[in-house]
Amino acid sequence: MILLGTLVNAAAIVVGSLLGCLLTRIPESIRKTVMQGIGLAVIVLGIKMSFGSDNFLLVIISIVLGSIIGELIGIEKGLNRLGHWLERKIGKGKEGGIATGFVTTTLVYCIGAMGVLGAMDSGLRDNHDILYTKALIDGFSAIIFTSTLGIGVLFSAIPVFVYQGLIALLSTQISGIVSQTMLNAMLVELTAVGGLMIIAIGINVLEIKKINVANMLPALLIAALGVPFMEWFSKLFS
């Protein structure tokens, strides 16, 4: 079953969020310190991911063009509107709590190498080991996120399922179009771009500065498509 890993991942987020709801009485000082620790860990993860690039110029171009496209489309505003809509429907929690939890964890769970690589492995080889590992990590982090950011974290399971599910389904067709060498190169650059976005998420969690990370999401697609384009361009002028 191609979508089994994605289904397990989404279910882990839901279960972790429900458990986190039971831990809402954690003292504010502990919550704040835990979130700061998570923020620092996220930044370190992002730095590690971004260093893997073979072509940092492509990473910069992807971030710039992706940010422009994202701002024009208004992805961040759309996610926030969806979060606030959920907030109005549920009618519980502090103002902005559901939207903040939903947007923050949606980005954390969707941006990253494990989600993309795991979903592609599910589609290409029907192997779900990477997504099973990601499910454990996401499930435990959902407990912490929900205890600090609220029930909005639970709803991030929906975009995670859709996002990873689409990648898994599309990957069943990609092997006949893209060579394994090209696919590996695309994943390297995609991971590097995702790493910079992960760093931005960590900065948001630490409340150092508000960065519209969601508006950078098109950069992932640009990075992936930029690899074959740059190879073609180099051959054209070689």
N, C-alpha and C positions, 0 to 999 in steps of 0.2 A: 504494500500500500504506500504510494508515493507521498501522501500527506500525513503519514503516521507521525513522523518526527515533529512536524509543525503543530499537529494536534496536541501532542504531549507537551510541547513547549508552551502553547497557549493555556493548556489546562494547569500547568505548574504555576503560571502567573496568577491565575484565578485562585488556586488553592493557597498560594503564598499571601495573596491580598486578603483573603478571608481570615487567615491566621493573624495577619497584621492588624486586622480590625479588633482583635481581642487584646491587643497590646497598646491600646490608645492611652492607657494611664501611665505610660512611661514618663518620668519627669522631663520637663522641657530642656533642662541642661544636658541630660543624657541624649535626647533626640538631636539636639544641636551638634553635640560633639560627634555623634555617630554619622550624621549627614556630612559633617566636615571631613570625616575620615573617608566616607564614600566618595566625596568630591575629589579628594586628593588621589585616591586609588583610580578613579576614572581618568584623571589627567595623566597619570603615569601610564595607564593602558593606552591612551591616545598617543602619547609621545612614542611609545614602543611601536605602535602600528605605523605611525607616520614615517619612521626611519627606514622602512622597508622599500621605499620607492627607488626605482631605477632611473626615473626622470622627474626630478622635482619641478621642472618648468611646467610639465603637464599638470602636476598637482596644483600649482599656482593658477594656471589658466582655468582649470576645472572649477576651482573655488570662486574665482572672479566671475566667470560666465554663469556658473550655477547660481551664485548669489543674486546676480542681476535678474536672471529668469525667475528665481524664487520670489524676489521682491515684487516683480511685475505681476506674477500670478497671485501672490499673497498667501503662500502656504501657511505661514505662521498664524496669520489672522484666521484662516480657515480652521486650523486645528483648535485655536482658542475659542472660536465660535462654537465648534462642536463640543468642546469641554464645558463651556458655559450653558449650552443647551442641555447637556446631561445634568448639570448642576440644578437647573430650573426644574427638570423632570423629577429628579430625586428629592430636591427640596431640603437637603440636609447638609450639615457641615458649614464651615466658615466660608465667607465670601471669597470666591476665587480658588478655594481649596481643591475642588474636583478638577477644574480646568488645569491648574498647575500640576497636579499629580498625573493627570492624563497625558498632557503634552510632554512633561519631563521624561516620564518612563517610556512613552511611545518612542521618543527619540533614542533613549538609552538602549532599549531592546531591539530597535530596528537597525540602528547604525552600528556597524561593526562587522568584522571578518567572520565571526562564528555564524551569524545569521545567514549571510550570503553564501559562505562556503558550505555550511550545513545543509541549506536548502538545495544548493546545486548538487551536493553529494546524494541527497535523497532522490533528486530527479534523474541524475545520470547513472547512479549505481544502486538505487534503492537501499542505500546505507544511511541509517539515521543516527549513528554514534555521535556525531558532532552536535546534532540538535538535542540529543538526550543529555549530553554534557551541559549544553547551553540551558536546557530546561532546569537542571539542578541549580545552576548559578542564578538564573532569572527568578526561580521560585524562592530561593533564600533572600535575594535582594528585594523581592516584592514584599516580604514580611517587614523589612526595615522601612522601605519606601512608604508602605501603607500606614505604618505606625506614625510616620512623620508627616507625610503629604496627604493622607486621607484616601477615601474609597475610589477616587479617580484613577488610581493605579490599576485597579481591576479591569477597567474598560480598555486599557492598553493592550489587553490580550486580543482584542478584535483586529486592530491594524497589524499586529504581529502575525496573526493567522493569515490575514489577507496577503500581506507583503511577502512572507516566506512561502506561502502556498503558491503564489503566482510565480515566484522564482523557481520553485521546484517543478511546476508544470511546464514552464518555458524551457527549463533545462533539459527536459526530455527530447526537445527538438534541436538543441544547440549543437550537439555533438556532430551532426551532419553538416553544419555550416562553418564552425570555427575549429581550428586544430587545437590539440591539447597544449601545444607550446604557446599559441596566441591566447588561449583561455587562461593559462597560468600568468602570463604577462598582464592581462587585463585585471586579474584578481589582485596582483601586487599593487597596481596603481589605485585600484578601487579601495583597497585596504588603507593605503596611505592617505587618501582624501578623507576616508571615514575616520582615520585617526585624528586629523585636525578638527573634525567636527566633534569627536568625542572629547577632545581637550576643551572645546568651547562649552560643551555640556557640563564638564567639571567646573569650569569658571562660573557657569550659571548656578550650579548647586552650591558653590561656595559664596555666592552672592557678591562676587567681586565686581562684575559688570554684566548687564543683561545683553546677551548676544542672541540674535534671531537665527538660531541654528536650523530650524525647520526650513527657512528660506534658502538654505545652502544645499538642500537635498538633491536638486537637479545636478549638482556637481558630481554625484556618484555616477550618473548616466553618462555625463560628458567624459569623465575619466575612463570609463569602460570603452566608450566609442573612440576616444582619442588615441588609444594604443594602435588599433589597425589603421587609423587615419595617418598617424605619424610614420608608421612603417611604410605605408603606400607613398607618402610624401618624400621620404628619404630615398626610396627606390627610384622615384620619378626624377630626382635631381642627382642621382649617383652616377 
